[in-house]
Amino acid sequence: MPLPTRGIPRMSDNDERHIAVIGSGGAAMAAALKAVERGASVTLIERGTIGGTCINVGCVPSKIMIRAAHIAHLRKKSPFDDGVSAHVPVVDRAELLRQQQARVEELRDAKYQQILRDHPAITVLNGAARFIDAHRLAVKLNGGGERIIRFDRAFIGTGARPTEPPIPGLAETPYLTSTSALTLNTIPDRLTVLGAGFVALELAQAYARLGSKVTVLARSRLLSREDPAVGEALEAAFRREGIEVRQQVQVSRVNYADSEFVLETNAGPLRADRLLVATGRTPNTETLNLENIGVATVRGAIQVNECLQTTAPGIYAAGDCTDQPQFVYVAAAGGSRAAINMTGGRAVLDLSAMPGVMFTDPQVATAGLTGVEALRLGVDAESRVLDLKNVPRALVNFDTEGLIKMVAERDSGRLLGIQAVAAEAGELIQVAVMALRAGMTVQALGDELFPYLTMGEGLKLCAQTFTRDVTQLSCCAG
């Protein structure tokens, strides 16, 4: 559990107090703001666009695009089409992109640029940083020249970029990444998506709903790191929408000619107008000269402990450039805790009940352990699956495809993990997180009061399946 922060000392005038922050995304901004709040001065160094991945080319634009695609889908098809007329919408991708990017620019200025402009304790340098030694950085300025920055502590929050897999021919083609796919101003007729993780599947469904014929290629299966039931439920949802899912596909070569991609695979040749490659992300660490100062990395990812310390004294890191889960809220939490530790305090980042959300429809939301993970840890666990046909909110929505799965310790009933595939699953998972952190049992969760006709009530019902047959309950039985 996190250590208490009450009484953490602030820095005095005699303490080391200058902190260099490399990057300006979620982790870096959280570190910079928390550090100055605790009495430090900060030099923040950014080689590209202020704001990092989330605000510019990740969370914000992708969720705007996903929401627009959701609206298009509902206008074309809904469970209430017999009583509410539907029609095929006309999608103006260029106008959607204009709206999307305007909101990105608005939020970038309000949440990043303006805060940095107005903060007297933060100096911003636009340039690329590399470590000279454990207390000096060389910054190659974007406008020309170089600055040497001396620091007492340094924080690395340089994020990550889309990975280019080593597939012969791929680099010579105009393939899309998760970054460029978000700013594509047309909707391709045929889109092939290489990848089966969160980013790949979110964009696959969005483009399908905006008008593309989408094929998803999975090297193994959809969401291979999650419980198999989760991937199976999402695959069924994709197939209902006409998204083709091909599993166990290995791509051996990519060719491009006459405005067409041809993928050579173990399932035969596949053709597409555009190819989206979303097979992971690579940490932005190779130009920092980390090896020279003793910062250990594995495949480019900086190794950090629970206090966000690297293997080099006085050097901290958080976010997508590290070995931590790649969620912006994990990055921000890591950045703020690192700043506490860099300024004389003690804080740890506890990821034991970390929530994860994928914004497909239905959404996928998880927290805690799967059954397989519990078994690997030597925990005697049992699990239950609740079909959404048993959740009143899903029934009145006429949208019962999906599930909620719970894992609990067999003897005590202590809740260990929850996986959900449901509309707005991301809104209910935080309840699960709080239950996990509180050490609740499934019996206690099943006895809690949940508002009737909310999706969150599904958590209560799933907990009750450990001790009763919920199909025999009345609508709102306690």
Residue, then its C-alpha position, 0 to 999 in steps of 0.5 A: m500500500p502507498l506510504p502516508t504522505r502526511g508530514i512529508p518535508r518540503m525542501s529548504d533553501n539549503d536543499e538541492r532544488h533544481i530539477a530537470v524534467i525531460g518531456s511535457g506529457g502527462a508524466a512530465m507535467a505532473a512531475a514539474l507541477k508537483a515539484v514546484e509546489r514543493g519548493a523546487s525550480v524546474t527546467l522543462i525540456e521538450r523537443g516536439t509539441i508541448g503536451g505529449t501523446c495523450i492530448n496531441v495524438g492519443c487519448v483526446p483525439s482518439k476519443i473524439m473520433i470514437r465518439a463521432a463514429h458512435i454517433a454515426h453508428l447509432r444513426k445508421k443502426s440501433p435496437f430501436d429502429d422499428g420505432v425510431s427511423a434510421h438512415v445512413p449518415v453522410v460522413d464528412r471526415a474533413e469536417l470531423l477532423r477540423q472539429q477534432q483538432a480544434r478541441v485538441e489545440e484548445l485543450r493543449d493550450a489551456k492544460y499545458q501551454q498556458i500553465l507553463r507560460d504563467h508559472p514563474a518557477i518553470t523554465v521551458l526549453n524547446g530542444a532535444a536533451r541528452f545526459i552528459d553525466a549524472h548532473r548535467l544535460a546538453v540541450k540541442l535547441n530547436g532554434g539553433g545552438e546548445r545549452i548545458i543544464r545543471f540539475d540536482r535531480a532529473f525526471i524522464g518523461t519522454g513517452a513512446r512512439p508507434t512501433e514499426p515491426p520488422i516486416p520486410g517491405l513495410a518501411e517502404t510503404p505509406y502505412l498508417t500508425s496510430t498517430s497518422a490514422l487520427t489525422l487521416n482526412t479521408i475514410p478508406d474503402r478497405l482498411t486492414v488493421l495489423g494488431a489486436g490490442f487496445v489502440a488497434l481495436e479502438l481505431a478499427q471499430a471507429y473506421a468501420r463505423l465511419g464507413s470503411k470495410v475493416t479487417v483486423l489481423a491478430r497474431s494470436r487472438l484479440l486482447s491476448r493479454e486479457d482473459p480469453a472470455v473478454g477477447e471472445a466477447l469483443e470478437a463477437a461484437f465486431r463480427r456483428e458489425g461486419i468487421e472481419v477478424r482473422q486470428q493466428v495470422q503472420v505477415s511475412r511481407v508487405n508490398y505497395a503498388d498502384s495505391e494498393f497494399v498486398l500483405e503476404t500472410n500464412a492465410g494467403p494474400l490480403r489486399a487493402d487500400r490502407l494499412l494501419v499498423a498498431t502492434g505496440r509502442t517503443p519508448n523514446t529513450e535511445t537518444l538520451n545517453l542513458e547507458n552512460i549514466g547507469v540508467a538500466t533499460v530493457r528494450g528501451a524501457i527504463q526500469v523503475n521501482e515503486c518509488l519511480q527511481t531508476t538505477a541511477p541515483g537522483i534520476y527518476a522516470a515515469g510514463d510510457c518510456t518506462d516499464q510501467p503500464q501505458f496509461v496516461y493516468v498511470a503516467a501522471a500518478g507516477g510523475s507526481r509521486a516521483a516529484i515528491n521523492m525528488t523533493g525530500g518526501r516518500a511516495v510509492l505508486d501502487l498498481s495492484a488495483m490499476p483499472g484499464v479501459m478500452f473505448t470500443d463498443p462494448q467497452v472493455a474494462t479490467a482491474g485486478l487479477t484474472g483467474v490465470e494470473a491468480l493461479r500463477l501467483g499461487v492463489d486458490a481462486e474461483s471465478r463467476v461470469l454474469d451474462l448481460k442478459n441478467v443485468p436489468r440496465a442491459l435488458v431495457n437498453f436492448d443491448t445484452e451482448g457482453l459479460i462481467k467476470m469476477v475472480a475471488e479467493r476461494d476460502s475467504g471470498r476476497l475479491l481479486g479481479i474484475q473484467a467487464v465487456a459492456a456498454e459504459a464498462g469504463e464507468l463501472i470499473q472504478v467501483a471495482v477498483m475501490a472494492l479491491r483496495a478496500g479488500m472487500t469480499v464478494q459477499a460484502l459487494g453483493d450486499e451493497l446498495f446499487p441503484y436499480l437500472t444502472m450498469g454498475e448494478g451488474l457488479k452486485l449481481c455478479a458478486q451474488t452469483f458466487t452464492r445464488d442463482v441470480t436468474q431467480l431474483s426479482c428485478c431489484a431484489g437485494 
